[in-house]
Amino acid sequence: MAKPDAVFIYIGTYPNEAAARADYDIVKDLHAVGAVGTYDASVVTKDDKGKVHVNKDETSTRHGAWGGAAVGGFIGLLFPPAIIGTAAVGAAVGGVSGHLWHGMSRADVKEFGELIDTGQAALVIVGESTLAQAVEKAGLRAEKEVAKELDVSSKDLDTAVREAASELG
């Protein structure tokens, strides 16, 4: 049973970026009808040189105060900075990464990281625990997926994200 204040993380992998974006649109629609609370989501791709790219052109459609820092902090846990091909993961999201890290085991980090490596594109969602049930019912079309509830307070994560946003802004 989901804790009302917990953080939920979902990664689904797709054969291509378009398929990941289609599910991303479903998540945006879920938010529009009030089915999910605060969340951050991005389509993540890996180029032919092995660089990981966190999609930035969706920033204006992200909801809540998290605006990219939650996914950026999570991606920063999974991949070394040298292979991240975007500025979305920087020193300012270190506090966000720290909060997420405390809610995951090393096995969780490994499982999430390996899932992205096997996909051509991935949808990464970090959100309040209300997102878990909505995503499950939405019938997303990922080829592979991992979803976990972290033992991390969404309020604490929200504070870390706001601090990161003020450092970036």
N, C-alpha and C positions, 0 to 999 in steps of 0.2 A: 504494500500500500504506500502510495506517495505521501511524503511529508509535505505539508502545505507550504513550507518556507524553503524547500530544497531546490537545488539547481539540477536541471536535466540537460544531458548532452546527447545529441543524435548525429551520427555520420552515416550517410548512405552513399554508395558508389554507383556510378552510371557508366554506360558505354561511351558517352560523349557529353559535352558541356550543355547542349540543347536539352537533353533529357534531365540533367540536374536542374537546369533553369525552370523546366516545367514543374517539377516538384517544389522548387523555391516559390513559384507563383502560388501554388496551393497553400503553402504556409502563410504567405501574405494574405490570401483570402481568408484563412482561418482567423487571422488577427482582425481583419476588417469586420467580421461578424461576431467578434468578442469571444471566440473559442480559446484563445491563448492570451496570456499576460505578456509581460515584458520579455523580449527575446532579441537575439542577434543571430543573423544567418548570412552565410556567404556560400557562393559556389567557389570551390577550390580546384585548381588544375595544376598539373605538373608538366612542364614543357620538355622538349626533347633533350635539353641539357640537364635535366633533373631539378630545375628550379621550381619551387612551389609558389603559386600565385593565388593570393586571396583576392577575389573579385572586389574591386572598389567602386565600380560604376553603379552599384545598387545602394550606395550610402543614403541617398535621399529617401529610399523607401523603407529603411530599417525603422523599427518602432521601439518606443521606449527610450530611455536615456543611454542605452548601451552602445549604440551607434558604431559598431565595428570593433570596439575594444575587447568585448567578450570573446568573439571568435579569434581576434588577433592574439589575445593572451593564450587561448587554447592552442592555436597553431604553433605559437612560440614554445609550448611545452613539447610538442610532437616532433618538431624538426629543428636542427641546428640553424642558427641565424644565417650561416653562409649559403644555405640552399633556399632561403625564403626570398623570392624575387619581388617583394613589395615593402613599402615603408609602413604597412599596417601593423607590423610587429616591431615595436621599438622599445626603448627603455621605459617609456611612459606606461606601457601595459604590464610591466614587471609585477606590480601589485596584484593585477588581475590574475596573472599566471600563478602567483603564489597562492591565492585563494583557491584556485581550481586544483593546483597540485596537492594541497592538503586534503582534498576530497577524493583523490584517486590513488590507487596503488600503482606500483611500477608495471604490473601486469595490465592494468587498464590503459596506461599510456602506450605500452607496446601494442596492445590490441587495436587501439584507435589508429596509431601511426601506421601499422602494417595494412590496415584496411584501406587507407588512402593510397598507399603505394601500389595496391593492386588495381586501382580504378583509373580510368582515363579522366574522370571528373568526379567530384564529390560535393555533396551538400552537407554543410556543417551547421548545426543549430545549437545554440546555447540559450537556455531560457528557464523560466520559472517552471516548477513541477507541473503546473496545469497544462503545459505543452505536451507532456508524455501521452496522456490519454487522447488528446486531439490528433497527434501525429499517428498514433496507432490506428485510430478510426478513419483517418484520411486516405489510407490505401496508397501511400507513396510507392513509387515504382522502382526503387533502388534494387540493383542486382544483389548487393550485399549490404547489410546494415548492422550497426551496433548502437544500442541505446542504453544509457546508464543514468541513474539518479545518483548524484554526488551528495555526500554528507557535508554540504556547504550551504550556508545561509544565503538565500538570494538577496537579502537586505545587505549583508556584508559585501557580497560581490557588487551590488549596485553602488555602494560607497566607493569601492576600489575603482569601478569604471568611471564614476564621476571625477575622482581624483586624477585618473589617467587622462580624461577628456580635458580637464583644466590645464594639465601639463602640455597637452598637444595644442590646445587652443590658444 
